[in-house]
Amino acid sequence: MGYSIKLIGENKKYAENLLFEITTVLEKNSIAYCLEGGTLLGIYREDRLLPWDSDVDISILNNELKNIDLIINELNDKKYRVRIRKFEDDDFIFKKNDIRLIKVRGKKFFGLLKGTVCLEIFVKYVHENNVYWKVGDKTMSAPKTFYDESKKITFLDKKYDIPLKTDEYLTHKYGNWKIPIKNWDALKDELSIIT
């Protein structure tokens, strides 16, 4: 979110590879995830990453964080640069120092520079019948039932996890998601924003 690149040309190829490799590491370590945001929308609606998108998104529930240190170490040992964003204060159901976002980029020039394309792992927190997460300064929410079961979608010969009720989830986030909108702003246009 908020990057000035587009997923075209070499960025598109790199984003596809980044999605493949990071989800493979999560699967190998039994971390359940789902494709998220524009990544889910593009693959589900158009069988591609949206060329006007600027990053790759997946989400995990907070109960999947139990082995996250192992995953982060594995990614850092490979060719990735991993940055953790934590909550700075107690806020609603979020607690200070809980992980809110994990950013993964490739390393360039022996790790001195970060890669152009970012994969963001949004951590969603379960509270009663909903899940909550933060994007920027916005709190977002969706019914927990969207995360109770998943299904697979094939993209470039790999199967990825997506919410079982994909149509309903996309409607919850985007409204009429079948019509492409190239100037989408998650901090203004997202229908799951609650504050």
trRosetta pair geometry for C-beta under 8 A, 3 or more apart (Angstrom, degrees):
i j d omega theta_ij theta_ji phi_ij phi_ji
1 54 7.3 109 -111 70 16 113
1 55 6.4 -70 -23 29 40 137
1 120 7.0 -14 0 -10 88 164
1 135 6.4 114 -40 -166 173 107
1 136 7.2 -112 122 -42 144 97
1 186 5.8 -66 -123 32 128 136
1 187 7.9 112 -180 -34 133 97
2 54 7.4 -141 58 86 21 147
2 136 7.8 113 -42 -76 135 113
3 54 4.0 177 67 155 95 125
3 55 5.7 110 15 -50 132 102
3 118 6.3 169 -55 19 148 117
4 54 7.1 79 10 -136 6 137
5 11 5.5 -176 165 -127 124 154
5 54 5.3 123 68 -148 68 86
5 116 5.6 106 -77 167 161 106
5 117 6.8 -110 93 -86 152 66
6 11 6.6 122 88 78 47 151
6 51 6.0 31 167 163 108 67
6 52 6.0 -39 -137 -125 108 33
6 53 7.4 106 -150 64 60 36
6 54 6.4 -54 -93 -93 37 69
7 11 5.3 -131 -125 120 41 104
7 12 4.7 93 165 -92 74 72
7 15 5.0 -34 -132 11 112 160
7 49 4.8 -85 140 125 152 123
7 50 6.7 90 50 82 128 49
7 51 5.6 -133 77 -130 78 37
7 52 7.8 -33 34 34 86 14
7 53 5.2 0 4 71 124 85
7 54 7.0 -156 -31 -99 86 20
7 56 7.9 103 -97 -62 138 82
7 117 7.4 75 -103 -118 85 122
8 11 6.1 35 51 55 42 108
8 12 5.3 13 -124 -34 14 116
8 51 4.9 50 -72 -155 94 101
9 12 6.1 124 49 14 26 100
9 13 7.4 -59 138 1 38 99
10 13 5.6 -55 -149 39 38 111
10 14 6.1 36 154 -19 69 108
11 14 5.7 -57 -144 40 30 110
11 15 6.1 33 155 -22 66 107
11 116 6.1 -87 -108 108 98 129
11 117 5.5 144 -157 -66 81 115
12 15 5.7 -54 -145 35 28 111
12 16 6.4 29 155 -19 63 105
12 49 6.1 176 -142 65 85 124
12 51 6.9 -26 -85 -111 125 76
13 16 5.8 -53 -150 34 30 111
13 17 6.5 26 153 -14 63 109
14 17 5.7 -59 -150 41 32 110
14 18 6.1 36 152 -23 67 107
14 106 7.1 -85 -169 -10 118 140
14 115 7.1 -165 173 177 140 129
14 116 7.1 79 85 61 158 101
14 117 4.9 159 107 16 115 140
15 18 5.5 -51 -142 36 31 114
15 19 6.4 34 156 -19 63 104
15 49 5.6 113 110 -145 133 176
15 55 7.7 178 -123 -162 119 29
15 56 5.1 160 -164 -51 96 118
15 117 4.7 -134 -76 -165 81 152
15 119 7.7 146 -145 -73 71 88
16 19 5.9 -54 -151 35 28 111
16 20 6.4 30 151 -19 62 108
16 49 6.5 -133 -70 -14 81 130
16 156 6.0 64 -169 -1 123 168
17 20 5.5 -54 -147 36 33 114
17 21 6.1 23 159 -14 68 109
18 21 6.1 -58 -141 40 26 104
18 22 6.0 16 166 -11 65 113
18 56 5.9 164 94 28 116 152
18 104 7.1 160 -172 109 110 108
18 106 7.0 -106 -93 -43 110 98
18 117 5.9 -156 -7 107 155 122
18 119 5.0 -166 147 -43 119 124
19 22 6.5 -60 -136 41 22 101
19 23 6.1 12 168 -8 61 115
19 39 7.0 168 -109 -152 135 134
19 49 7.8 -173 -21 -76 149 126
19 56 5.0 -133 -71 -168 100 150
19 58 7.7 138 -136 -44 85 116
19 119 6.6 168 -80 -110 59 128
19 160 7.7 -21 161 -97 112 140
20 23 6.6 -72 -150 43 18 101
20 24 6.2 20 156 -23 60 114
20 156 7.3 -77 -75 91 121 125
20 158 5.6 154 -123 -10 93 166
21 24 5.6 -57 -148 33 29 115
21 25 6.6 29 155 -18 64 102
21 78 8.0 -169 168 138 129 158
22 25 5.8 -51 -153 33 34 111
22 26 6.6 35 149 -17 65 104
22 58 7.5 -171 110 14 122 143
22 75 7.3 29 -117 -110 84 126
22 80 7.7 106 -88 -102 97 156
22 104 5.7 128 -104 92 139 161
22 119 5.4 -172 2 111 164 164
22 121 7.8 -144 162 -60 135 114
23 26 5.4 -50 -147 37 39 114
23 27 6.2 41 154 -20 68 104
23 33 6.4 -130 -125 67 87 141
23 58 6.8 164 -83 -84 98 160
23 158 7.6 123 83 148 130 136
23 160 6.2 -31 -174 -120 167 92
23 161 8.0 -177 -156 19 123 88
24 27 5.7 -52 -145 37 30 111
24 28 6.3 35 154 -23 63 106
24 158 7.9 -77 -67 -148 98 140
25 28 5.7 -53 -147 34 30 114
25 29 6.5 8 159 0 63 112
25 71 6.2 116 141 -148 112 90
25 74 6.0 168 -157 110 124 130
25 75 6.3 98 153 -73 172 90
26 29 6.2 -76 -152 50 27 97
26 31 4.1 -89 -163 71 83 110
26 32 8.0 -156 158 -18 112 4
26 33 5.2 13 146 -13 158 131
26 58 8.0 -137 -15 127 165 156
26 60 7.6 -146 -146 -80 136 129
26 71 6.8 32 -95 -131 63 137
27 30 7.5 33 -173 -76 33 29
27 31 7.4 -87 -60 51 24 70
29 67 5.7 -158 168 114 118 139
29 70 6.4 170 -138 102 140 118
29 71 5.6 -152 59 -82 167 96
29 74 7.6 -169 -53 14 138 157
30 67 7.7 69 67 30 87 151
31 60 6.3 -25 168 -124 104 140
31 64 5.0 95 -155 -178 82 114
31 67 6.7 -130 -70 65 104 109
31 68 7.7 93 -110 -87 140 68
31 71 6.5 6 -28 -73 153 146
32 60 6.7 131 88 -136 61 86
32 61 7.2 2 84 23 108 100
32 64 5.6 -129 49 -95 76 133
32 150 7.3 176 -168 -2 109 144
32 161 6.9 -99 -164 119 73 174
33 58 4.9 19 173 166 124 124
33 59 6.6 152 -160 76 75 38
33 60 5.0 -49 -102 -79 77 87
33 64 7.4 152 -68 162 67 169
33 121 7.3 -70 -127 -136 126 104
33 161 5.9 134 82 60 61 124
34 40 7.3 21 148 -88 90 129
34 58 6.6 164 82 -162 37 78
34 59 5.5 -16 59 58 87 89
34 60 7.9 158 17 -82 68 43
34 147 7.1 -124 -13 -118 143 81
34 150 5.9 -151 -93 -113 104 127
34 161 5.2 -92 -102 116 58 95
34 162 5.6 93 -159 -128 93 31
34 163 5.6 44 -154 -47 151 69
35 39 5.0 -129 -170 113 99 104
35 40 4.0 145 118 -82 100 80
35 43 6.2 -58 177 42 166 139
35 44 7.8 171 91 -36 138 101
35 57 7.3 86 -175 93 60 71
35 58 5.8 -59 -112 -108 36 77
35 153 7.4 -55 11 45 141 126
35 160 5.4 54 -43 143 116 131
35 161 7.0 170 -10 83 75 54
35 162 5.1 -25 37 -93 104 87
36 39 6.1 42 63 50 51 109
36 40 5.5 -1 -119 -21 3 118
36 57 4.1 -93 83 133 97 103
36 58 5.2 137 6 -136 103 18
36 59 4.2 100 -71 -20 137 98
36 122 5.9 -165 165 27 172 120
37 40 6.2 119 52 21 30 97
37 41 6.9 -60 143 -1 38 105
37 57 3.9 24 39 69 121 157
37 122 7.9 109 -27 -10 116 138
37 173 7.6 -150 -109 179 50 154
37 186 7.0 -26 -133 -94 121 135
38 41 5.2 -55 -138 43 37 115
38 42 5.8 36 163 -21 71 107
38 49 7.9 62 131 -163 95 71
38 50 5.1 -84 177 26 109 133
38 53 4.2 163 132 -108 147 132
38 57 6.4 97 42 18 72 123
38 184 7.2 161 -83 73 114 144
39 42 6.2 -54 -142 37 23 106
39 43 6.3 12 163 -8 60 112
39 49 6.5 -22 -123 -121 68 87
39 53 7.3 151 -64 167 59 166
39 56 5.1 73 -87 -155 134 64
39 57 4.7 -169 5 48 118 74
39 58 6.9 -53 75 -61 152 62
40 43 6.3 -66 -144 43 24 102
40 44 5.7 13 165 -11 65 119
40 57 7.4 -64 -9 84 87 102
40 162 5.9 131 -136 -129 104 109
40 163 7.9 31 -150 11 146 93
40 166 7.4 -157 176 -146 114 103
40 169 7.9 -54 145 109 151 125
40 170 7.2 -154 121 -84 114 100
41 44 6.2 -64 -138 43 20 104
41 45 5.7 -4 174 3 63 120
41 50 6.8 4 92 -40 101 128
41 170 6.2 125 -100 -129 85 117
41 174 6.9 85 -102 -40 135 155
41 177 6.0 -125 -131 -170 109 118
42 45 6.5 -63 -127 48 18 94
42 46 5.5 -49 -165 49 58 109
42 48 5.6 -79 166 91 103 57
42 49 5.0 67 115 -144 152 26
42 50 3.8 -132 -87 -36 127 79
42 53 6.6 -88 -42 -15 143 141
43 46 7.5 -62 -93 61 9 66
43 47 6.4 36 -158 -120 49 28
43 48 7.0 -170 -94 45 49 15
43 49 7.0 4 -59 -74 82 52
43 153 6.2 118 136 118 116 140
43 155 4.8 -43 -147 -87 120 144
43 160 7.2 -4 145 55 164 144
43 162 7.9 -154 91 -75 121 136
44 153 6.4 -82 -93 -118 73 165
44 162 6.6 132 -76 -149 117 162
44 166 5.7 -168 -134 171 148 138
44 170 7.0 -141 85 -62 151 144
45 170 8.0 137 -52 -147 109 161
45 177 6.8 -139 -69 140 137 96
45 178 6.7 177 -132 -123 122 51
45 180 7.8 163 125 -75 146 84
46 50 7.2 97 46 -86 140 71
46 180 7.9 40 -54 -80 136 119
47 155 6.7 -177 -153 -118 65 84
48 51 7.6 -6 135 -40 124 81
49 53 6.2 -107 169 52 88 130
49 56 7.0 -53 -125 -97 131 91
50 53 4.0 93 74 -19 99 109
50 180 7.8 162 -132 -140 117 109
52 182 4.5 32 68 -152 179 90
53 56 8.0 89 131 -77 130 47
55 117 6.7 150 -123 -167 57 70
55 118 4.7 -28 -129 73 116 86
55 119 6.9 167 177 -94 91 27
55 120 5.8 43 143 -6 138 105
56 117 6.9 45 -6 167 103 109
56 118 7.3 -164 33 101 74 46
56 119 4.4 -27 75 -110 107 78
56 120 7.2 166 83 21 52 65
57 119 7.5 179 -77 -160 25 60
57 120 5.3 -15 -109 66 72 95
57 122 6.7 16 -165 -12 100 109
58 119 7.1 11 9 178 100 102
58 120 7.6 175 34 90 58 51
58 121 5.5 -17 75 -111 90 71
58 122 7.4 -167 96 24 40 76
59 121 6.9 138 -110 -167 28 58
59 122 4.3 -30 -107 68 89 95
59 123 7.4 167 -158 -85 74 17
59 124 5.4 37 177 -19 121 115
59 133 7.1 -84 -137 -68 124 165
60 64 4.3 -103 175 68 116 142
60 65 7.4 135 116 -58 127 69
60 121 6.0 7 3 -180 105 108
60 122 7.6 166 25 81 58 50
60 123 6.0 -23 71 -111 85 63
60 124 7.1 -177 89 23 33 83
61 64 5.4 104 64 -6 68 103
61 123 7.7 65 -176 -163 14 64
61 124 5.4 -51 -107 73 55 91
61 125 7.7 119 -162 -98 67 22
61 126 6.1 22 -159 -35 116 106
61 131 6.8 -93 -114 -125 93 133
61 147 6.1 115 -65 172 121 146
62 65 5.7 -26 -169 -6 54 120
62 98 7.4 -16 -132 -172 130 119
62 99 7.8 157 -126 63 86 91
62 123 5.6 74 -87 174 72 103
62 124 6.7 -123 -28 85 79 40
62 125 4.8 33 -25 -103 137 66
62 126 6.7 -135 34 8 104 79
63 66 7.1 1 173 -28 54 103
63 126 7.2 -9 -19 12 107 126
64 68 7.6 88 124 -63 69 99
65 68 4.5 -29 -157 -22 63 130
65 99 6.2 160 -123 41 140 132
65 123 6.7 31 -67 -133 119 130
67 70 4.8 -36 177 33 88 119
67 71 6.3 92 121 -24 84 96
68 71 5.3 -54 -150 37 43 113
68 72 6.1 43 153 -21 73 104
68 99 7.1 -106 123 7 169 168
68 102 7.6 -144 -163 -75 124 148
69 72 5.7 -52 -144 37 32 111
69 73 6.3 32 156 -18 64 106
70 73 5.8 -56 -149 38 29 110
70 74 6.3 30 153 -20 64 107
71 74 5.7 -57 -150 36 30 112
71 75 6.3 26 155 -15 66 107
72 75 5.9 -56 -146 39 30 108
72 76 6.1 28 156 -17 65 109
72 82 5.0 -161 -146 108 85 159
72 84 7.4 -17 -113 -56 145 113
72 102 7.5 -123 -90 -145 103 129
73 76 5.8 -56 -142 40 29 109
73 77 6.1 31 157 -22 64 107
74 77 5.8 -56 -148 35 28 111
74 78 6.7 23 153 -17 62 104
75 78 5.7 -56 -152 35 34 107
75 80 4.2 -50 172 70 91 136
75 82 5.1 87 96 -49 128 128
75 104 6.2 -74 -178 -129 149 119
76 80 6.4 -84 -82 81 32 81
76 81 7.3 56 -115 -117 73 33
76 82 5.6 -86 -63 19 88 110
79 106 5.8 0 133 -148 99 82
79 107 5.4 -134 -178 34 64 98
80 104 5.4 -13 -171 -165 128 96
80 105 6.8 143 -156 77 74 34
80 106 6.2 -64 -105 -106 59 39
80 107 6.5 -170 -116 -21 7 91
81 104 7.3 149 75 -154 50 47
81 105 5.0 -21 59 68 101 87
81 106 7.1 32 11 118 90 13
81 107 5.1 120 -39 -76 99 83
81 111 6.9 141 -77 -145 107 80
81 114 5.2 -102 59 -114 153 91
81 115 7.4 173 25 8 111 87
82 102 6.5 -14 -165 -174 98 98
82 103 7.2 152 -156 80 47 54
82 104 5.4 -11 -103 -101 76 76
83 102 7.4 157 80 -159 47 51
83 103 4.5 -11 60 59 97 105
83 105 8.0 12 3 10 104 101
84 99 5.8 -69 -164 -125 108 104
84 101 7.6 149 -162 86 44 55
84 102 5.8 -19 -106 -107 65 74
84 103 7.9 -157 -71 22 21 75
85 99 7.4 96 75 -159 50 64
85 100 5.4 -62 106 65 93 93
85 101 4.1 5 51 59 119 98
85 102 7.5 -149 22 -72 77 30
85 103 7.0 62 -18 -14 105 103
86 96 7.7 56 147 178 108 48
86 97 5.1 -2 173 -142 139 36
86 98 6.4 148 -156 73 85 31
86 99 5.7 -56 -100 -98 75 43
86 100 6.3 127 -140 5 23 89
87 90 7.6 76 134 -93 130 24
87 91 6.2 -143 -163 24 128 111
87 94 4.6 164 -91 156 161 121
87 95 6.6 131 69 85 139 31
87 96 5.7 -122 104 -115 96 32
87 97 6.7 -57 62 7 77 18
87 98 5.1 16 18 53 117 84
87 100 5.3 107 -53 -42 77 120
87 134 7.5 122 -93 6 95 151
88 96 6.6 -21 145 -132 22 85
89 96 5.4 -21 -138 -86 19 100
90 94 6.9 169 -155 96 42 65
90 95 5.5 -9 -110 -129 81 50
90 96 5.3 -54 -48 -27 64 88
91 94 4.7 -4 64 62 85 109
91 139 7.6 -157 141 -75 115 126
92 132 6.8 -119 118 160 134 162
92 139 6.2 65 9 -120 159 158
92 195 7.8 173 -58 26 140 147
93 125 5.5 -178 111 117 120 136
93 127 4.4 -108 -103 -64 160 147
93 132 5.7 120 45 49 125 145
94 98 5.6 -143 -164 56 77 135
94 100 6.9 19 -140 -87 137 109
94 125 6.4 -180 -84 0 72 160
94 132 7.4 -120 -46 110 93 121
94 134 7.0 3 -61 -30 158 123
95 98 4.7 97 61 -28 77 117
98 123 7.7 -152 151 107 94 142
98 125 7.5 29 156 -80 149 133
99 102 6.7 14 178 -55 125 91
99 123 5.1 92 108 -8 91 163
100 122 7.8 -25 162 -151 62 63
100 123 5.8 -140 -149 50 22 107
100 133 7.2 134 -162 -160 82 74
100 134 5.1 -19 -167 47 132 115
101 120 6.0 -25 -165 -164 106 100
101 121 6.9 145 -162 75 52 57
101 122 6.0 -20 -108 -108 79 53
101 123 6.6 -134 -69 9 33 89
101 134 7.5 -93 -39 77 107 90
102 120 7.3 145 76 -160 51 50
102 121 4.0 -8 58 55 102 111
102 123 7.2 82 -11 -39 92 102
103 118 5.5 -26 -163 -164 99 117
103 119 7.4 144 -160 76 48 49
103 120 5.6 -19 -103 -103 70 72
103 121 7.8 -150 -68 22 27 75
104 118 7.0 133 68 -163 45 63
104 119 4.5 -22 64 63 101 100
104 120 7.8 -173 22 -78 74 27
104 121 7.0 50 -9 -14 109 104
105 114 4.5 45 104 -175 147 102
105 115 4.3 -172 172 48 92 92
105 116 7.8 163 -154 45 115 19
105 117 7.0 161 -130 84 83 47
105 118 5.2 -40 -77 -103 98 69
105 119 7.4 173 -73 19 47 72
106 114 7.4 123 74 -174 51 56
106 115 3.2 70 54 -47 87 146
106 117 7.5 43 6 56 103 83
107 110 7.5 -55 148 133 116 13
107 111 4.3 -20 -166 -98 134 60
107 113 7.5 122 -169 74 55 51
107 114 7.0 -51 -111 -115 46 45
107 115 6.8 -46 -27 -34 13 93
108 111 7.9 141 55 -74 31 15
108 112 7.3 -70 91 62 67 69
108 113 4.2 -39 72 80 105 101
108 114 6.8 24 17 106 98 6
108 115 5.8 135 -34 -79 102 61
109 112 4.7 -54 103 47 104 105
109 113 5.0 52 37 18 114 105
115 118 7.8 159 87 -71 91 54
122 133 5.1 57 169 -177 113 150
122 135 7.4 -27 -115 -77 130 87
123 133 6.6 163 84 -122 44 106
124 131 4.2 32 162 168 118 122
124 132 6.7 150 -161 67 72 28
124 133 4.4 -60 -102 -56 71 116
124 142 8.0 -33 -151 40 141 105
124 147 7.2 -160 94 -78 144 156
125 131 6.5 149 71 -159 35 69
125 132 5.1 -30 63 62 92 85
125 133 6.8 149 11 -76 76 61
126 130 7.7 165 -148 93 52 39
126 131 5.4 -35 -91 -99 58 79
126 144 6.0 63 -135 -113 98 121
126 147 7.8 -130 -87 77 106 144
127 130 6.1 -17 69 69 78 83
127 131 7.6 129 21 -112 69 30
127 132 6.0 -1 18 1 117 117
128 144 7.9 -154 105 -24 47 134
129 143 6.4 -25 147 -146 90 76
129 144 5.3 -129 -177 13 43 114
129 145 7.8 2 -175 -26 89 87
130 141 5.0 5 174 -170 133 108
130 142 6.6 151 -157 77 84 31
130 143 5.9 -68 -106 -111 69 33
130 144 5.7 -133 -100 -36 12 84
131 141 6.9 160 80 -149 46 59
131 142 5.6 -14 56 60 94 82
131 143 7.8 29 13 114 81 14
131 144 5.5 119 -33 -95 86 67
131 146 7.6 -101 21 59 124 104
131 147 5.9 58 -32 -3 147 145
132 139 6.0 -8 -168 -174 107 100
132 140 6.9 153 -154 79 55 50
132 141 5.1 -19 -99 -96 74 82
132 194 7.9 -63 -124 30 101 136
133 139 7.6 156 82 -154 29 57
133 140 5.3 -22 66 61 78 100
134 137 7.5 -25 -167 -140 108 15
134 138 6.7 148 -154 78 63 47
134 139 5.8 -36 -96 -98 74 57
134 140 7.1 163 -99 13 22 85
135 138 5.2 -18 66 64 80 102
135 140 6.0 36 3 -20 104 126
135 186 5.3 -75 145 132 154 126
135 187 6.5 -143 116 -80 106 73
135 190 7.1 91 51 -4 149 166
136 186 7.7 148 1 96 114 102
136 187 5.1 -1 36 -97 150 120
137 187 7.7 53 45 -138 75 116
138 186 7.7 -165 54 133 145 83
138 187 5.6 175 -16 -134 136 69
138 190 7.2 127 127 58 153 132
138 193 5.0 -49 -175 -128 126 106
138 195 6.9 171 -151 87 57 53
139 193 7.3 103 75 -155 48 60
139 194 5.4 -53 98 60 96 93
139 195 4.6 23 38 48 110 96
140 190 6.4 -48 -108 138 123 139
140 192 4.3 50 -165 117 98 106
140 193 5.7 -48 -97 -90 75 44
140 194 6.7 137 -127 4 23 85
141 192 5.9 -165 57 -180 44 90
141 194 4.8 26 7 -26 117 133
142 146 5.3 -35 143 26 122 145
142 147 7.8 109 98 -25 115 103
142 169 6.9 38 -164 -138 143 84
142 172 5.6 93 -128 133 101 146
142 173 7.4 -22 -88 -64 125 87
142 192 5.4 -29 -63 -133 87 132
143 146 5.7 113 78 -13 78 94
143 172 7.5 -126 13 -115 92 157
144 147 5.8 -69 -168 44 55 102
144 148 6.6 74 138 -50 79 92
145 148 5.3 -30 -145 -1 44 122
145 165 7.1 21 128 16 95 145
146 163 4.8 -21 180 -144 83 143
146 164 8.0 -171 -158 45 44 74
146 165 5.8 -102 -117 61 66 108
146 168 7.1 -146 -99 98 98 103
146 169 4.7 109 -142 -94 127 108
146 172 7.3 -95 -71 27 146 155
147 150 7.8 -3 -152 -60 46 91
147 163 6.7 -64 -81 -111 46 101
148 164 7.5 -53 75 22 76 127
149 163 7.9 83 85 -165 58 58
149 164 4.0 14 100 -25 98 143
150 161 4.4 18 159 -168 148 101
150 162 6.3 145 -161 70 93 29
150 163 6.1 -75 -113 -111 71 25
150 164 5.7 -139 -116 -44 15 77
151 161 7.5 141 72 -147 25 59
151 162 6.2 -32 66 65 74 81
151 163 7.7 10 22 116 82 24
151 164 5.0 102 -22 -109 98 62
151 166 7.5 -84 47 -32 114 112
152 159 4.2 -5 -168 -173 124 113
152 160 6.8 132 -153 63 67 33
152 161 6.5 -45 -97 -92 59 48
152 162 7.4 112 -135 19 14 84
153 159 7.0 147 69 -151 29 63
153 160 5.5 -29 62 62 83 87
153 162 5.1 25 -6 -1 118 131
154 157 7.0 8 -174 -111 103 15
154 158 7.0 157 -148 77 64 29
154 159 5.4 -37 -90 -91 70 67
154 160 7.8 149 -101 14 21 75
155 158 6.3 -31 68 63 68 79
155 160 5.9 -10 22 4 112 122
162 166 5.3 23 139 -92 120 119
163 166 5.3 148 75 -83 84 58
163 169 4.5 87 67 -30 154 156
165 168 4.2 -23 156 40 110 119
165 169 5.8 124 100 -27 80 91
166 169 5.6 -58 -144 37 30 111
166 170 6.2 26 161 -16 67 107
167 170 6.1 -59 -148 39 27 107
167 171 6.3 27 153 -18 63 108
168 171 5.6 -55 -148 37 31 113
168 172 6.4 38 151 -25 64 104
169 172 5.5 -52 -152 31 32 115
169 173 6.6 19 155 -8 65 107
170 173 5.9 -61 -147 43 33 105
170 174 5.6 -24 174 29 72 115
170 177 4.1 -71 154 13 112 169
171 174 6.9 -76 -117 59 20 74
171 175 6.6 27 -158 -139 59 14
171 176 7.7 22 -122 -80 78 29
171 177 6.3 -113 -76 -3 47 111
172 191 6.5 -160 159 92 42 116
172 192 6.0 53 142 -76 91 100
173 177 7.3 50 74 -78 90 128
173 190 6.2 -42 -165 -152 77 81
173 191 5.8 147 -174 46 19 93
173 192 5.2 -26 -107 -21 65 115
174 177 3.9 86 83 -84 135 94
174 181 8.0 -180 -162 26 112 125
174 184 8.0 -33 -124 -129 104 137
174 189 8.0 23 -129 138 65 103
174 190 7.8 -47 -82 -127 54 52
174 191 6.5 -140 -49 7 9 114
175 191 5.7 132 -42 -48 83 145
176 179 5.4 24 126 17 108 107
181 184 5.1 100 103 -63 105 94
181 189 7.6 -153 117 176 149 159
184 189 5.5 -117 -155 67 70 150
185 188 4.3 26 95 33 117 104
185 189 5.2 113 59 0 66 104
186 189 6.8 -60 -94 55 20 83
186 190 4.7 36 -160 -44 61 122
187 190 7.2 30 -56 9 12 112
187 193 7.9 87 -158 -91 35 139
190 193 5.0 107 89 -34 98 97
